[in-house]
Amino acid sequence: MGSTEDKAHPNETRSTVTSTTGGVMTEEVGAVTGELEVAVRPLVTEDIEVTVRYAGTDEGYTVEGSPIKLGKADGLPPSKLRELHERLVRHLTTPGKVVDGNEQATSLLGFSPQNGGDG
C-alpha cells in the first residue's frame, strides 16, 4: 500500500491516538510509535481495512492483520462501524506482550470482530 490517499470512503472513521511504547506493527515499515491516526474503512470486498499514519501526515500504512474479514462490512450501519472502530482503536492502544523486557508492537493478528476483540 505505502500511501493512503484521502479518497475517504463515506463510512470511513478516524481517530488520533498515542501509541503504546511498542507501537503499532505495519506491513510496510514495521512498528510506528507516537501520535498516530487510525483509519477504518469498509472495502467493496466487504472486509474492513485498517491503516495508520503519523498524525498530520499523508502517508499511511496497512496495520499488520488488515484487512479484517467480516463478509458484510460495506453493509454495516454507521453505528456498528463506529463501534467496531472503537474496538479496533482499543485493541491497537493496548500494550503488547513484553519479551525480554521490551514491549512488542500491537497488530490485528488474532483480532476477532465477532467476539469484541482478541480471539
C-alpha positions in Angstrom: 0.0 0.0 0.0 2.5 2.6 1.1 0.1 5.6 1.0 -3.5 6.1 1.9 -4.7 9.0 -0.1 -7.6 11.0 1.2 -10.2 9.3 -1.1 -12.2 8.6 2.1 -14.9 6.1 1.9 -18.2 7.7 3.0 -18.3 5.4 6.1 -14.6 5.8 7.0 -13.9 6.5 10.6 -10.7 8.0 12.0 -9.2 8.6 15.5 -6.0 10.2 16.7 -4.3 8.2 19.4 -1.0 7.9 21.2 0.6 4.5 20.7 1.9 2.3 23.4 5.7 2.0 23.8 5.8 -0.9 21.4 3.8 0.9 18.8 1.6 -0.5 16.0 3.0 -3.0 13.6 2.6 -2.2 9.9 3.1 -4.2 6.7 5.3 -1.6 5.0 7.6 -0.1 7.7 7.4 -2.2 10.8 6.4 -0.6 14.1 5.2 3.0 14.2 5.0 4.9 17.5 3.9 8.3 18.8 0.8 10.3 17.9 -1.0 8.3 15.2 -4.2 8.5 13.2 -6.1 5.2 12.9 -8.4 4.9 9.9 -11.0 2.2 9.5 -12.9 1.8 6.2 -15.2 -0.7 4.6 -14.0 -2.2 1.4 -16.1 -3.2 -1.6 -14.9 -6.8 -0.9 -16.9 -6.5 2.3 -13.8 -6.5 4.5 -12.5 -3.8 6.8 -9.2 -2.1 6.0 -7.3 -0.6 8.9 -4.5 1.9 8.3 -2.3 4.0 10.5 -0.3 7.2 9.8 1.6 9.7 11.8 -0.8 12.4 12.9 -0.7 15.3 10.5 0.9 13.4 7.6 -0.5 12.0 4.4 1.5 8.7 4.2 -0.4 5.8 5.7 0.5 2.2 6.3 -1.5 -1.0 6.5 -1.8 -2.4 10.0 -0.5 -6.0 10.2 -3.5 -8.3 10.0 -5.6 -5.9 7.8 -7.9 -6.3 6.1 -10.3 -7.9 8.6 -12.7 -10.4 7.1 -16.2 -9.5 8.0 -18.3 -10.6 5.0 -20.7 -7.6 5.2 -18.6 -4.6 6.0 -20.0 -2.3 3.4 -23.5 -3.1 4.6 -22.7 -2.3 8.3 -24.8 0.6 9.6 -22.7 3.6 10.6 -23.3 2.9 14.3 -22.0 -0.6 14.1 -19.0 0.6 12.0 -18.2 3.2 14.7 -18.5 0.5 17.4 -16.0 -1.7 15.5 -13.7 1.3 15.0 -13.7 1.9 18.8 -12.9 -1.7 19.5 -10.1 -1.6 16.9 -8.6 1.5 18.5 -8.8 0.0 22.0 -7.1 -3.1 20.7 -4.3 -1.1 19.0 -3.7 1.0 22.0 -3.5 -1.9 24.5 0.2 -2.6 25.4 1.7 -5.6 23.6 3.4 -8.6 25.2 6.7 -7.9 27.0 9.5 -10.0 25.6 13.0 -9.8 27.2 11.9 -6.5 28.9 10.7 -4.9 25.6 7.0 -4.3 24.8 6.1 -5.8 21.4 4.1 -3.8 18.8 0.4 -4.5 18.6 -1.2 -5.7 15.4 -4.5 -7.1 14.2 -3.3 -10.7 14.1 -5.6 -12.6 16.3 -8.2 -9.8 16.4 -11.8 -11.2 16.0 -14.5 -8.7 15.3 -17.2 -11.3 16.2 -16.3 -11.6 19.8 -15.3 -8.0 20.6 -11.5 -8.2 20.2 -8.8 -10.7 20.8 -9.7 -14.1 19.7 
